[in-house]
Amino acid sequence: MDRDNLYIEIIAQDGNIWRAPLHQDRIIVGRSPLSSDLVVNDPRVSRVHLQINCDGMETTITDLRSANGTHLENYLLPPNVPISWMVDQTATIGDTKLILRRGYTAP
């Protein structure tokens, strides 16, 4: 899976949608701008909530012992266990949805 072509579609509870390209091998997602690469402004998201890894072959998502957990589709992820994240699957953290997408083009 070509990392340069992947992005995360973020859908906030208020309906706002934005995109974040996967240009790094590892991305930390959380509420804290000091310790997260991708900041999600959602009170139910932990300061450091989850980690996304993408090596060009596989993308994984790992809950980092967040207070409210991470769901992939309807499955609650066990903490600290990388789970394969496929294109078009939805991860939910707090009231925010993260969808792995293919076909990113820079604005």
PDB file as gemmi writes it, atoms N, CA and C in Angstrom:
CRYST1    1.000    1.000    1.000  90.00  90.00  90.00 P 1                      
ATOM      1  N   MET A   1       0.858  -1.185   0.000  1.00  0.00           N  
ATOM      2  CA  MET A   1       0.000   0.000   0.000  1.00  0.00           C  
ATOM      3  C   MET A   1       0.899   1.241   0.000  1.00  0.00           C  
ATOM      4  N   ASP A   2       0.829   2.051  -1.002  1.00  0.00           N  
ATOM      5  CA  ASP A   2       1.673   3.235  -1.151  1.00  0.00           C  
ATOM      6  C   ASP A   2       1.260   4.310  -0.157  1.00  0.00           C  
ATOM      7  N   ARG A   3       2.143   4.588   0.803  1.00  0.00           N  
ATOM      8  CA  ARG A   3       1.843   5.558   1.852  1.00  0.00           C  
ATOM      9  C   ARG A   3       1.578   6.952   1.290  1.00  0.00           C  
ATOM     10  N   ASP A   4       2.268   7.328   0.227  1.00  0.00           N  
ATOM     11  CA  ASP A   4       2.102   8.675  -0.325  1.00  0.00           C  
ATOM     12  C   ASP A   4       0.701   8.904  -0.888  1.00  0.00           C  
ATOM     13  N   ASN A   5      -0.036   7.861  -1.103  1.00  0.00           N  
ATOM     14  CA  ASN A   5      -1.371   7.960  -1.674  1.00  0.00           C  
ATOM     15  C   ASN A   5      -2.469   7.856  -0.609  1.00  0.00           C  
ATOM     16  N   LEU A   6      -2.082   7.584   0.654  1.00  0.00           N  
ATOM     17  CA  LEU A   6      -3.056   7.394   1.725  1.00  0.00           C  
ATOM     18  C   LEU A   6      -3.270   8.669   2.528  1.00  0.00           C  
ATOM     19  N   TYR A   7      -4.468   8.803   3.053  1.00  0.00           N  
ATOM     20  CA  TYR A   7      -4.756   9.904   3.957  1.00  0.00           C  
ATOM     21  C   TYR A   7      -5.827   9.477   4.944  1.00  0.00           C  
ATOM     22  N   ILE A   8      -5.966  10.249   5.999  1.00  0.00           N  
ATOM     23  CA  ILE A   8      -6.999  10.015   6.993  1.00  0.00           C  
ATOM     24  C   ILE A   8      -8.049  11.093   6.822  1.00  0.00           C  
ATOM     25  N   GLU A   9      -9.277  10.659   6.665  1.00  0.00           N  
ATOM     26  CA  GLU A   9     -10.401  11.584   6.652  1.00  0.00           C  
ATOM     27  C   GLU A   9     -10.917  11.662   8.090  1.00  0.00           C  
ATOM     28  N   ILE A  10     -10.936  12.861   8.652  1.00  0.00           N  
ATOM     29  CA  ILE A  10     -11.353  13.068  10.033  1.00  0.00           C  
ATOM     30  C   ILE A  10     -12.720  13.740  10.014  1.00  0.00           C  
ATOM     31  N   ILE A  11     -13.675  13.129  10.708  1.00  0.00           N  
ATOM     32  CA  ILE A  11     -15.029  13.676  10.770  1.00  0.00           C  
ATOM     33  C   ILE A  11     -15.345  13.972  12.231  1.00  0.00           C  
ATOM     34  N   ALA A  12     -15.446  15.255  12.542  1.00  0.00           N  
ATOM     35  CA  ALA A  12     -15.744  15.686  13.909  1.00  0.00           C  
ATOM     36  C   ALA A  12     -17.228  15.537  14.201  1.00  0.00           C  
ATOM     37  N   GLN A  13     -17.572  15.554  15.484  1.00  0.00           N  
ATOM     38  CA  GLN A  13     -18.962  15.420  15.906  1.00  0.00           C  
ATOM     39  C   GLN A  13     -19.840  16.507  15.296  1.00  0.00           C  
ATOM     40  N   ASP A  14     -19.291  17.718  15.107  1.00  0.00           N  
ATOM     41  CA  ASP A  14     -20.075  18.824  14.550  1.00  0.00           C  
ATOM     42  C   ASP A  14     -20.214  18.745  13.026  1.00  0.00           C  
ATOM     43  N   GLY A  15     -19.640  17.696  12.423  1.00  0.00           N  
ATOM     44  CA  GLY A  15     -19.769  17.517  10.982  1.00  0.00           C  
ATOM     45  C   GLY A  15     -18.614  18.056  10.169  1.00  0.00           C  
ATOM     46  N   ASN A  16     -17.701  18.801  10.800  1.00  0.00           N  
ATOM     47  CA  ASN A  16     -16.530  19.285  10.072  1.00  0.00           C  
ATOM     48  C   ASN A  16     -15.686  18.108   9.624  1.00  0.00           C  
ATOM     49  N   ILE A  17     -15.178  18.211   8.395  1.00  0.00           N  
ATOM     50  CA  ILE A  17     -14.357  17.142   7.821  1.00  0.00           C  
ATOM     51  C   ILE A  17     -13.050  17.749   7.343  1.00  0.00           C  
ATOM     52  N   TRP A  18     -11.947  17.085   7.649  1.00  0.00           N  
ATOM     53  CA  TRP A  18     -10.667  17.492   7.090  1.00  0.00           C  
ATOM     54  C   TRP A  18      -9.844  16.255   6.793  1.00  0.00           C  
ATOM     55  N   ARG A  19      -8.756  16.443   6.052  1.00  0.00           N  
ATOM     56  CA  ARG A  19      -7.905  15.339   5.618  1.00  0.00           C  
ATOM     57  C   ARG A  19      -6.486  15.544   6.105  1.00  0.00           C  
ATOM     58  N   ALA A  20      -5.840  14.435   6.467  1.00  0.00           N  
ATOM     59  CA  ALA A  20      -4.445  14.469   6.885  1.00  0.00           C  
ATOM     60  C   ALA A  20      -3.692  13.384   6.113  1.00  0.00           C  
ATOM     61  N   PRO A  21      -2.712  13.766   5.291  1.00  0.00           N  
ATOM     62  CA  PRO A  21      -1.963  12.761   4.531  1.00  0.00           C  
ATOM     63  C   PRO A  21      -1.080  11.915   5.450  1.00  0.00           C  
ATOM     64  N   LEU A  22      -0.829  10.682   5.054  1.00  0.00           N  
ATOM     65  CA  LEU A  22       0.078   9.797   5.794  1.00  0.00           C  
ATOM     66  C   LEU A  22       1.469   9.912   5.171  1.00  0.00           C  
ATOM     67  N   HIS A  23       2.213  10.932   5.578  1.00  0.00           N  
ATOM     68  CA  HIS A  23       3.553  11.144   5.029  1.00  0.00           C  
ATOM     69  C   HIS A  23       4.644  10.693   5.984  1.00  0.00           C  
ATOM     70  N   GLN A  24       4.267  10.092   7.121  1.00  0.00           N  
ATOM     71  CA  GLN A  24       5.231   9.626   8.110  1.00  0.00           C  
ATOM     72  C   GLN A  24       5.013   8.141   8.353  1.00  0.00           C  
ATOM     73  N   ASP A  25       6.060   7.465   8.831  1.00  0.00           N  
ATOM     74  CA  ASP A  25       5.932   6.049   9.183  1.00  0.00           C  
ATOM     75  C   ASP A  25       5.044   5.861  10.402  1.00  0.00           C  
ATOM     76  N   ARG A  26       5.080   6.841  11.324  1.00  0.00           N  
ATOM     77  CA  ARG A  26       4.343   6.734  12.580  1.00  0.00           C  
ATOM     78  C   ARG A  26       3.677   8.068  12.882  1.00  0.00           C  
ATOM     79  N   ILE A  27       2.386   8.008  13.219  1.00  0.00           N  
ATOM     80  CA  ILE A  27       1.632   9.214  13.578  1.00  0.00           C  
ATOM     81  C   ILE A  27       0.939   8.955  14.907  1.00  0.00           C  
ATOM     82  N   ILE A  28       1.149   9.863  15.847  1.00  0.00           N  
ATOM     83  CA  ILE A  28       0.446   9.812  17.121  1.00  0.00           C  
ATOM     84  C   ILE A  28      -0.763  10.729  17.011  1.00  0.00           C  
ATOM     85  N   VAL A  29      -1.935  10.203  17.378  1.00  0.00           N  
ATOM     86  CA  VAL A  29      -3.181  10.962  17.334  1.00  0.00           C  
ATOM     87  C   VAL A  29      -3.660  11.180  18.765  1.00  0.00           C  
ATOM     88  N   GLY A  30      -4.014  12.418  19.066  1.00  0.00           N  
ATOM     89  CA  GLY A  30      -4.517  12.722  20.404  1.00  0.00           C  
ATOM     90  C   GLY A  30      -4.973  14.162  20.511  1.00  0.00           C  
ATOM     91  N   ARG A  31      -5.326  14.531  21.717  1.00  0.00           N  
ATOM     92  CA  ARG A  31      -5.849  15.874  21.978  1.00  0.00           C  
ATOM     93  C   ARG A  31      -4.735  16.891  22.238  1.00  0.00           C  
ATOM     94  N   SER A  32      -3.558  16.426  22.650  1.00  0.00           N  
ATOM     95  CA  SER A  32      -2.475  17.336  23.032  1.00  0.00           C  
ATOM     96  C   SER A  32      -1.622  17.754  21.838  1.00  0.00           C  
ATOM     97  N   PRO A  33      -1.521  19.060  21.588  1.00  0.00           N  
ATOM     98  CA  PRO A  33      -0.644  19.514  20.506  1.00  0.00           C  
ATOM     99  C   PRO A  33       0.837  19.327  20.849  1.00  0.00           C  
ATOM    100  N   LEU A  34       1.153  19.118  22.120  1.00  0.00           N  
ATOM    101  CA  LEU A  34       2.548  18.936  22.535  1.00  0.00           C  
ATOM    102  C   LEU A  34       3.046  17.520  22.296  1.00  0.00           C  
ATOM    103  N   SER A  35       2.149  16.535  22.298  1.00  0.00           N  
ATOM    104  CA  SER A  35       2.597  15.144  22.194  1.00  0.00           C  
ATOM    105  C   SER A  35       1.936  14.375  21.052  1.00  0.00           C  
ATOM    106  N   SER A  36       1.175  15.050  20.210  1.00  0.00           N  
ATOM    107  CA  SER A  36       0.488  14.377  19.100  1.00  0.00           C  
ATOM    108  C   SER A  36       0.874  15.000  17.768  1.00  0.00           C  
ATOM    109  N   ASP A  37       1.010  14.151  16.762  1.00  0.00           N  
ATOM    110  CA  ASP A  37       1.272  14.634  15.398  1.00  0.00           C  
ATOM    111  C   ASP A  37      -0.018  15.096  14.726  1.00  0.00           C  
ATOM    112  N   LEU A  38      -1.120  14.426  15.056  1.00  0.00           N  
ATOM    113  CA  LEU A  38      -2.431  14.766  14.527  1.00  0.00           C  
ATOM    114  C   LEU A  38      -3.324  15.085  15.724  1.00  0.00           C  
ATOM    115  N   VAL A  39      -3.681  16.351  15.874  1.00  0.00           N  
ATOM    116  CA  VAL A  39      -4.448  16.814  17.033  1.00  0.00           C  
ATOM    117  C   VAL A  39      -5.933  16.760  16.710  1.00  0.00           C  
ATOM    118  N   VAL A  40      -6.687  16.108  17.609  1.00  0.00           N  
ATOM    119  CA  VAL A  40      -8.134  15.994  17.486  1.00  0.00           C  
ATOM    120  C   VAL A  40      -8.749  16.712  18.680  1.00  0.00           C  
ATOM    121  N   ASN A  41      -9.498  17.761  18.410  1.00  0.00           N  
ATOM    122  CA  ASN A  41     -10.103  18.566  19.466  1.00  0.00           C  
ATOM    123  C   ASN A  41     -11.451  17.956  19.855  1.00  0.00           C  
ATOM    124  N   ASP A  42     -11.379  16.947  20.726  1.00  0.00           N  
ATOM    125  CA  ASP A  42     -12.561  16.219  21.176  1.00  0.00           C  
ATOM    126  C   ASP A  42     -12.309  15.878  22.646  1.00  0.00           C  
ATOM    127  N   PRO A  43     -13.165  16.327  23.561  1.00  0.00           N  
ATOM    128  CA  PRO A  43     -12.912  16.098  24.989  1.00  0.00           C  
ATOM    129  C   PRO A  43     -12.868  14.623  25.381  1.00  0.00           C  
ATOM    130  N   ARG A  44     -13.404  13.730  24.564  1.00  0.00           N  
ATOM    131  CA  ARG A  44     -13.381  12.301  24.873  1.00  0.00           C  
ATOM    132  C   ARG A  44     -12.162  11.590  24.290  1.00  0.00           C  
ATOM    133  N   VAL A  45     -11.284  12.359  23.632  1.00  0.00           N  
ATOM    134  CA  VAL A  45     -10.041  11.820  23.092  1.00  0.00           C  
ATOM    135  C   VAL A  45      -8.935  12.091  24.105  1.00  0.00           C  
ATOM    136  N   SER A  46      -8.124  11.070  24.383  1.00  0.00           N  
ATOM    137  CA  SER A  46      -7.017  11.219  25.324  1.00  0.00           C  
ATOM    138  C   SER A  46      -5.924  12.114  24.737  1.00  0.00           C  
ATOM    139  N   ARG A  47      -5.091  12.654  25.619  1.00  0.00           N  
ATOM    140  CA  ARG A  47      -3.984  13.510  25.151  1.00  0.00           C  
ATOM    141  C   ARG A  47      -3.134  12.768  24.119  1.00  0.00           C  
ATOM    142  N   VAL A  48      -2.827  11.511  24.394  1.00  0.00           N  
ATOM    143  CA  VAL A  48      -2.153  10.617  23.449  1.00  0.00           C  
ATOM    144  C   VAL A  48      -3.071   9.409  23.334  1.00  0.00           C  
ATOM    145  N   HIS A  49      -3.793   9.295  22.245  1.00  0.00           N  
ATOM    146  CA  HIS A  49      -4.882   8.315  22.142  1.00  0.00           C  
ATOM    147  C   HIS A  49      -4.495   7.053  21.354  1.00  0.00           C  
ATOM    148  N   LEU A  50      -3.938   7.247  20.159  1.00  0.00           N  
ATOM    149  CA  LEU A  50      -3.607   6.089  19.333  1.00  0.00           C  
ATOM    150  C   LEU A  50      -2.414   6.378  18.454  1.00  0.00           C  
ATOM    151  N   GLN A  51      -1.888   5.299  17.896  1.00  0.00           N  
ATOM    152  CA  GLN A  51      -0.744   5.397  16.990  1.00  0.00           C  
ATOM    153  C   GLN A  51      -1.102   4.727  15.674  1.00  0.00           C  
ATOM    154  N   ILE A  52      -0.714   5.377  14.577  1.00  0.00           N  
ATOM    155  CA  ILE A  52      -0.891   4.816  13.241  1.00  0.00           C  
ATOM    156  C   ILE A  52       0.501   4.552  12.673  1.00  0.00           C  
ATOM    157  N   ASN A  53       0.716   3.342  12.189  1.00  0.00           N  
ATOM    158  CA  ASN A  53       1.974   3.000  11.538  1.00  0.00           C  
ATOM    159  C   ASN A  53       1.681   2.607  10.103  1.00  0.00           C  
ATOM    160  N   CYS A  54       2.527   3.074   9.197  1.00  0.00           N  
ATOM    161  CA  CYS A  54       2.371   2.737   7.785  1.00  0.00           C  
ATOM    162  C   CYS A  54       3.760   2.541   7.199  1.00  0.00           C  
ATOM    163  N   ASP A  55       4.051   1.294   6.805  1.00  0.00           N  
ATOM    164  CA  ASP A  55       5.382   0.982   6.282  1.00  0.00           C  
ATOM    165  C   ASP A  55       5.388   0.859   4.757  1.00  0.00           C  
ATOM    166  N   GLY A  56       4.283   1.217   4.126  1.00  0.00           N  
ATOM    167  CA  GLY A  56       4.184   1.099   2.679  1.00  0.00           C  
ATOM    168  C   GLY A  56       3.563  -0.219   2.251  1.00  0.00           C  
ATOM    169  N   MET A  57       3.584  -1.207   3.133  1.00  0.00           N  
ATOM    170  CA  MET A  57       2.970  -2.506   2.855  1.00  0.00           C  
ATOM    171  C   MET A  57       1.670  -2.686   3.638  1.00  0.00           C  
ATOM    172  N   GLU A  58       1.673  -2.200   4.874  1.00  0.00           N  
ATOM    173  CA  GLU A  58       0.513  -2.369   5.755  1.00  0.00           C  
ATOM    174  C   GLU A  58       0.362  -1.128   6.628  1.00  0.00           C  
ATOM    175  N   THR A  59      -0.879  -0.792   6.935  1.00  0.00           N  
ATOM    176  CA  THR A  59      -1.186   0.278   7.874  1.00  0.00           C  
ATOM    177  C   THR A  59      -1.817  -0.358   9.097  1.00  0.00           C  
ATOM    178  N   THR A  60      -1.299   0.002  10.275  1.00  0.00           N  
ATOM    179  CA  THR A  60      -1.864  -0.516  11.512  1.00  0.00           C  
ATOM    180  C   THR A  60      -2.285   0.642  12.405  1.00  0.00           C  
ATOM    181  N   ILE A  61      -3.229   0.335  13.287  1.00  0.00           N  
ATOM    182  CA  ILE A  61      -3.724   1.299  14.263  1.00  0.00           C  
ATOM    183  C   ILE A  61      -3.609   0.634  15.630  1.00  0.00           C  
ATOM    184  N   THR A  62      -3.112   1.398  16.614  1.00  0.00           N  
ATOM    185  CA  THR A  62      -2.880   0.864  17.954  1.00  0.00           C  
ATOM    186  C   THR A  62      -3.437   1.822  18.992  1.00  0.00           C  
ATOM    187  N   ASP A  63      -4.341   1.352  19.828  1.00  0.00           N  
ATOM    188  CA  ASP A  63      -4.824   2.155  20.948  1.00  0.00           C  
ATOM    189  C   ASP A  63      -3.714   2.230  21.986  1.00  0.00           C  
ATOM    190  N   LEU A  64      -3.424   3.426  22.478  1.00  0.00           N  
ATOM    191  CA  LEU A  64      -2.330   3.639  23.435  1.00  0.00           C  
ATOM    192  C   LEU A  64      -2.855   3.773  24.861  1.00  0.00           C  
ATOM    193  N   ARG A  65      -3.689   2.813  25.255  1.00  0.00           N  
ATOM    194  CA  ARG A  65      -4.293   2.808  26.595  1.00  0.00           C  
ATOM    195  C   ARG A  65      -5.106   4.081  26.852  1.00  0.00           C  
ATOM    196  N   SER A  66      -5.868   4.476  25.833  1.00  0.00           N  
ATOM    197  CA  SER A  66      -6.696   5.678  25.956  1.00  0.00           C  
ATOM    198  C   SER A  66      -7.804   5.449  26.979  1.00  0.00           C  
ATOM    199  N   ALA A  67      -8.281   6.529  27.571  1.00  0.00           N  
ATOM    200  CA  ALA A  67      -9.320   6.441  28.606  1.00  0.00           C  
ATOM    201  C   ALA A  67     -10.633   5.891  28.059  1.00  0.00           C  
ATOM    202  N   ASN A  68     -11.015   6.296  26.832  1.00  0.00           N  
ATOM    203  CA  ASN A  68     -12.312   5.896  26.270  1.00  0.00           C  
ATOM    204  C   ASN A  68     -12.215   4.851  25.165  1.00  0.00           C  
ATOM    205  N   GLY A  69     -11.024   4.378  24.884  1.00  0.00           N  
ATOM    206  CA  GLY A  69     -10.846   3.321  23.904  1.00  0.00           C  
ATOM    207  C   GLY A  69     -10.916   3.779  22.462  1.00  0.00           C  
ATOM    208  N   THR A  70     -10.581   2.854  21.590  1.00  0.00           N  
ATOM    209  CA  THR A  70     -10.612   3.058  20.148  1.00  0.00           C  
ATOM    210  C   THR A  70     -11.406   1.907  19.539  1.00  0.00           C  
ATOM    211  N   HIS A  71     -12.351   2.241  18.684  1.00  0.00           N  
ATOM    212  CA  HIS A  71     -13.130   1.219  17.971  1.00  0.00           C  
ATOM    213  C   HIS A  71     -12.714   1.224  16.505  1.00  0.00           C  
ATOM    214  N   LEU A  72     -12.525   0.047  15.956  1.00  0.00           N  
ATOM    215  CA  LEU A  72     -12.315  -0.109  14.529  1.00  0.00           C  
ATOM    216  C   LEU A  72     -13.550  -0.834  14.016  1.00  0.00           C  
ATOM    217  N   GLU A  73     -14.348  -0.108  13.219  1.00  0.00           N  
ATOM    218  CA  GLU A  73     -15.701  -0.550  12.891  1.00  0.00           C  
ATOM    219  C   GLU A  73     -16.428  -0.709  14.231  1.00  0.00           C  
ATOM    220  N   ASN A  74     -16.917  -1.868  14.590  1.00  0.00           N  
ATOM    221  CA  ASN A  74     -17.615  -2.037  15.873  1.00  0.00           C  
ATOM    222  C   ASN A  74     -16.786  -2.808  16.885  1.00  0.00           C  
ATOM    223  N   TYR A  75     -15.507  -2.980  16.626  1.00  0.00           N  
ATOM    224  CA  TYR A  75     -14.623  -3.773  17.468  1.00  0.00           C  
ATOM    225  C   TYR A  75     -13.783  -2.860  18.361  1.00  0.00           C  
ATOM    226  N   LEU A  76     -13.856  -3.069  19.682  1.00  0.00           N  
ATOM    227  CA  LEU A  76     -13.032  -2.306  20.621  1.00  0.00           C  
ATOM    228  C   LEU A  76     -11.617  -2.876  20.588  1.00  0.00           C  
ATOM    229  N   LEU A  77     -10.654  -2.032  20.221  1.00  0.00           N  
ATOM    230  CA  LEU A  77      -9.274  -2.495  20.121  1.00  0.00           C  
ATOM    231  C   LEU A  77      -8.680  -2.760  21.504  1.00  0.00           C  
ATOM    232  N   PRO A  78      -7.949  -3.849  21.647  1.00  0.00           N  
ATOM    233  CA  PRO A  78      -7.221  -4.054  22.897  1.00  0.00           C  
ATOM    234  C   PRO A  78      -6.063  -3.053  22.952  1.00  0.00           C  
ATOM    235  N   PRO A  79      -5.723  -2.560  24.139  1.00  0.00           N  
ATOM    236  CA  PRO A  79      -4.632  -1.591  24.236  1.00  0.00           C  
ATOM    237  C   PRO A  79      -3.286  -2.187  23.826  1.00  0.00           C  
ATOM    238  N   ASN A  80      -2.498  -1.367  23.176  1.00  0.00           N  
ATOM    239  CA  ASN A  80      -1.117  -1.688  22.791  1.00  0.00           C  
ATOM    240  C   ASN A  80      -0.973  -2.880  21.858  1.00  0.00           C  
ATOM    241  N   VAL A  81      -2.012  -3.202  21.097  1.00  0.00           N  
ATOM    242  CA  VAL A  81      -1.948  -4.299  20.122  1.00  0.00           C  
ATOM    243  C   VAL A  81      -2.207  -3.711  18.737  1.00  0.00           C  
ATOM    244  N   PRO A  82      -1.191  -3.694  17.857  1.00  0.00           N  
ATOM    245  CA  PRO A  82      -1.406  -3.169  16.506  1.00  0.00           C  
ATOM    246  C   PRO A  82      -2.402  -4.041  15.740  1.00  0.00           C  
ATOM    247  N   ILE A  83      -3.383  -3.386  15.118  1.00  0.00           N  
ATOM    248  CA  ILE A  83      -4.414  -4.059  14.336  1.00  0.00           C  
ATOM    249  C   ILE A  83      -4.354  -3.503  12.908  1.00  0.00           C  
ATOM    250  N   SER A  84      -4.425  -4.374  11.932  1.00  0.00           N  
ATOM    251  CA  SER A  84      -4.394  -3.946  10.538  1.00  0.00           C  
ATOM    252  C   SER A  84      -5.587  -3.030  10.251  1.00  0.00           C  
ATOM    253  N   TRP A  85      -5.306  -1.889   9.612  1.00  0.00           N  
ATOM    254  CA  TRP A  85      -6.334  -0.900   9.266  1.00  0.00           C  
ATOM    255  C   TRP A  85      -6.412  -0.842   7.754  1.00  0.00           C  
ATOM    256  N   MET A  86      -7.546  -1.229   7.217  1.00  0.00           N  
ATOM    257  CA  MET A  86      -7.740  -1.311   5.772  1.00  0.00           C  
ATOM    258  C   MET A  86      -8.401  -0.030   5.244  1.00  0.00           C  
ATOM    259  N   VAL A  87      -8.158   0.263   3.979  1.00  0.00           N  
ATOM    260  CA  VAL A  87      -8.772   1.417   3.325  1.00  0.00           C  
ATOM    261  C   VAL A  87     -10.292   1.330   3.458  1.00  0.00           C  
ATOM    262  N   ASP A  88     -10.892   2.461   3.786  1.00  0.00           N  
ATOM    263  CA  ASP A  88     -12.332   2.657   3.965  1.00  0.00           C  
ATOM    264  C   ASP A  88     -12.881   2.129   5.290  1.00  0.00           C  
ATOM    265  N   GLN A  89     -12.027   1.587   6.159  1.00  0.00           N  
ATOM    266  CA  GLN A  89     -12.491   1.213   7.495  1.00  0.00           C  
ATOM    267  C   GLN A  89     -12.529   2.458   8.373  1.00  0.00           C  
ATOM    268  N   THR A  90     -13.510   2.474   9.292  1.00  0.00           N  
ATOM    269  CA  THR A  90     -13.704   3.609  10.183  1.00  0.00           C  
ATOM    270  C   THR A  90     -13.236   3.271  11.590  1.00  0.00           C  
ATOM    271  N   ALA A  91     -12.357   4.120  12.111  1.00  0.00           N  
ATOM    272  CA  ALA A  91     -11.955   4.055  13.512  1.00  0.00           C  
ATOM    273  C   ALA A  91     -12.677   5.191  14.238  1.00  0.00           C  
ATOM    274  N   THR A  92     -13.140   4.922  15.448  1.00  0.00           N  
ATOM    275  CA  THR A  92     -13.834   5.936  16.225  1.00  0.00           C  
ATOM    276  C   THR A  92     -13.080   6.163  17.525  1.00  0.00           C  
ATOM    277  N   ILE A  93     -12.769   7.443  17.777  1.00  0.00           N  
ATOM    278  CA  ILE A  93     -12.141   7.845  19.042  1.00  0.00           C  
ATOM    279  C   ILE A  93     -12.996   8.984  19.599  1.00  0.00           C  
ATOM    280  N   GLY A  94     -13.484   8.788  20.813  1.00  0.00           N  
ATOM    281  CA  GLY A  94     -14.413   9.773  21.348  1.00  0.00           C  
ATOM    282  C   GLY A  94     -15.606   9.887  20.422  1.00  0.00           C  
ATOM    283  N   ASP A  95     -15.923  11.115  20.020  1.00  0.00           N  
ATOM    284  CA  ASP A  95     -17.025  11.367  19.091  1.00  0.00           C  
ATOM    285  C   ASP A  95     -16.516  11.699  17.692  1.00  0.00           C  
ATOM    286  N   THR A  96     -15.276  11.321  17.413  1.00  0.00           N  
ATOM    287  CA  THR A  96     -14.620  11.634  16.146  1.00  0.00           C  
ATOM    288  C   THR A  96     -14.380  10.349  15.361  1.00  0.00           C  
ATOM    289  N   LYS A  97     -14.607  10.421  14.051  1.00  0.00           N  
ATOM    290  CA  LYS A  97     -14.374   9.275  13.178  1.00  0.00           C  
ATOM    291  C   LYS A  97     -13.131   9.529  12.326  1.00  0.00           C  
ATOM    292  N   LEU A  98     -12.316   8.484  12.181  1.00  0.00           N  
ATOM    293  CA  LEU A  98     -11.130   8.519  11.333  1.00  0.00           C  
ATOM    294  C   LEU A  98     -11.306   7.420  10.291  1.00  0.00           C  
ATOM    295  N   ILE A  99     -11.217   7.787   9.026  1.00  0.00           N  
ATOM    296  CA  ILE A  99     -11.387   6.815   7.954  1.00  0.00           C  
ATOM    297  C   ILE A  99     -10.125   6.818   7.106  1.00  0.00           C  
ATOM    298  N   LEU A 100      -9.533   5.639   6.938  1.00  0.00           N  
ATOM    299  CA  LEU A 100      -8.364   5.520   6.081  1.00  0.00           C  
ATOM    300  C   LEU A 100      -8.836   5.549   4.632  1.00  0.00           C  
ATOM    301  N   ARG A 101      -8.253   6.454   3.861  1.00  0.00           N  
ATOM    302  CA  ARG A 101      -8.659   6.631   2.458  1.00  0.00           C  
ATOM    303  C   ARG A 101      -7.439   6.544   1.546  1.00  0.00           C  
ATOM    304  N   ARG A 102      -7.704   6.267   0.285  1.00  0.00           N  
ATOM    305  CA  ARG A 102      -6.672   6.246  -0.752  1.00  0.00           C  
ATOM    306  C   ARG A 102      -7.021   7.302  -1.789  1.00  0.00           C  
ATOM    307  N   GLY A 103      -5.996   7.930  -2.360  1.00  0.00           N  
ATOM    308  CA  GLY A 103      -6.232   8.881  -3.432  1.00  0.00           C  
ATOM    309  C   GLY A 103      -5.992  10.313  -3.028  1.00  0.00           C  
ATOM    310  N   TYR A 104      -5.105  10.542  -2.057  1.00  0.00           N  
ATOM    311  CA  TYR A 104      -4.848  11.909  -1.592  1.00  0.00           C  
ATOM    312  C   TYR A 104      -4.203  12.739  -2.686  1.00  0.00           C  
ATOM    313  N   THR A 105      -4.718  13.941  -2.856  1.00  0.00           N  
ATOM    314  CA  THR A 105      -4.079  14.933  -3.708  1.00  0.00           C  
ATOM    315  C   THR A 105      -3.929  16.205  -2.888  1.00  0.00           C  
ATOM    316  N   ALA A 106      -2.776  16.806  -2.971  1.00  0.00           N  
ATOM    317  CA  ALA A 106      -2.516  18.026  -2.196  1.00  0.00           C  
ATOM    318  C   ALA A 106      -3.448  19.146  -2.641  1.00  0.00           C  
ATOM    319  N   PRO A 107      -3.908  19.961  -1.685  1.00  0.00           N  
ATOM    320  CA  PRO A 107      -4.798  21.083  -2.042  1.00  0.00           C  
ATOM    321  C   PRO A 107      -4.088  22.137  -2.839  1.00  0.00           C  
TER     322      PRO A 107                                                      
END                                                                             
